Structures are given as structure tokens and as C-alpha cells.
Amino acid sequence: MIEEVLAREPLHPDALFVRGIAELAQGDPASAIASLRRVLYVDPAFGLAAFELGRALDSAGQAEAARRAYGRALGTLQPEPGRESLILDRVDLEDVEAACRMKLELDLKAGVA
């Protein structure tokens, strides 16, 4: 279904987001990174996509880029009335914010560059 939506609208941010998190769950961080970067190209304020991009970048061993994505997520995480409820009804943005802060603090304490 996601691919059908993307066939009609290749830059649909919600469909790209779902594809990106599915790719990450399937162990394909490189594809997830590409999908999630497209989301943020289309919708720079999609904070949850920035968080998932950070996770994908971490999985790919790109620590510095992951930190930038987590920082971006912190700056853009907010409830979005227009966002599909299927996505945001299943996520507590405060938990996502806490996860970003924890990851950034752990990296800082570990001296990860």
C-alpha cells in the first residue's frame, strides 16, 4: 500500500516515513536513511522523521550525523494537527524527546566525536 501511494505521489512525507521505519525494522539502514532524508526534504519540521533518521544513522555507524539528526528532532518535535493520526496516535512525543536527550547526553559523556 505504501508503494502504491508513493507511485502516485513520490514525495508523500507520511508514506516515505512509514517506508523508512519499515526499512529500518527490516535491517536496511541505508534505505531507511534515504527514505527519511526525503521526508525531511519535503517536510523539514517532521520531528519524528528526524528522530528515526538518527536511529537509522546510528545503525549505519554514522554517529556524528545521528547526533545532528537527534538535535534536529529536539528542535522540531511537536504535535502536528495535520499529521496522520495513525502515526502520532502511537507515539508519545515526550518519550521521543527524552530518548533524543538521553542519546545525546550519553554520547557527550562517552566523548563520542
C-alpha positions in Angstrom: 0.0 0.0 0.0 2.8 2.4 0.8 4.4 1.8 -2.6 1.1 2.5 -4.2 0.9 5.9 -2.5 4.5 6.6 -3.5 3.8 5.6 -7.1 1.1 8.3 -7.2 2.9 10.9 -5.0 6.6 10.1 -4.8 7.3 12.7 -2.1 4.4 12.0 0.2 6.0 12.6 3.6 3.9 10.2 5.6 4.3 7.3 3.2 8.1 7.9 3.0 8.2 8.0 6.8 6.4 4.6 7.1 8.6 3.1 4.4 11.7 4.4 6.2 10.8 2.9 9.5 9.9 -0.3 7.8 13.2 -0.4 6.1 15.0 0.2 9.4 12.9 -2.6 11.1 14.0 -4.9 8.3 17.6 -4.2 8.9 18.3 -1.9 5.9 19.5 1.3 7.5 20.9 2.6 4.2 17.5 2.5 2.5 15.9 3.9 5.7 18.3 6.8 5.7 17.4 7.6 2.1 13.7 7.5 2.7 13.9 9.5 5.9 16.1 12.2 4.3 13.5 12.5 1.6 10.8 13.0 4.3 12.8 15.9 5.8 13.5 17.4 2.4 9.7 17.6 1.8 8.8 18.4 5.4 11.7 19.9 7.4 9.6 20.2 10.5 8.7 16.5 10.7 10.5 15.9 14.1 9.6 12.2 14.4 11.3 11.6 11.0 14.4 13.3 12.3 14.4 11.0 15.3 14.0 7.9 13.1 16.8 9.2 10.8 19.0 9.5 13.9 18.2 5.8 14.7 19.0 4.8 11.1 22.2 6.7 11.1 23.2 5.1 14.4 22.5 1.7 12.9 24.7 2.5 10.0 27.6 3.6 12.3 27.3 7.3 11.4 27.5 8.7 14.9 28.1 12.4 14.1 25.3 12.5 11.5 23.0 10.7 14.0 23.7 13.3 16.7 22.8 16.1 14.2 19.5 14.3 13.4 18.7 13.9 17.1 19.4 17.6 17.7 17.1 18.4 14.8 14.4 16.2 16.2 14.6 18.1 19.5 14.2 21.3 17.7 11.2 20.2 15.7 9.2 17.7 17.9 5.8 19.0 18.4 2.2 17.8 17.9 1.2 18.3 14.3 -2.6 18.6 13.8 -2.3 17.7 10.1 -0.2 14.6 10.6 -1.9 11.3 10.0 -3.3 10.0 13.3 -2.1 6.5 12.5 1.5 7.8 13.1 1.1 10.2 16.0 -1.5 8.3 17.9 1.0 5.5 18.5 3.9 7.7 19.7 4.4 9.8 22.8 6.5 12.8 21.6 7.7 13.4 25.2 9.2 9.9 25.1 10.9 10.6 21.8 12.3 13.8 23.1 13.6 12.0 26.2 15.2 9.4 24.0 17.0 12.1 21.9 18.2 13.9 25.0 19.5 10.6 26.6 21.3 9.6 23.4 23.0 13.0 23.1 24.0 13.0 26.8 25.4 9.5 26.6 27.4 10.4 23.6 28.7 13.5 25.3 29.7 11.6 28.5 31.4 8.9 26.4 33.3 11.6 24.5 32.0 10.3 21.1 33.1 12.7 18.4 
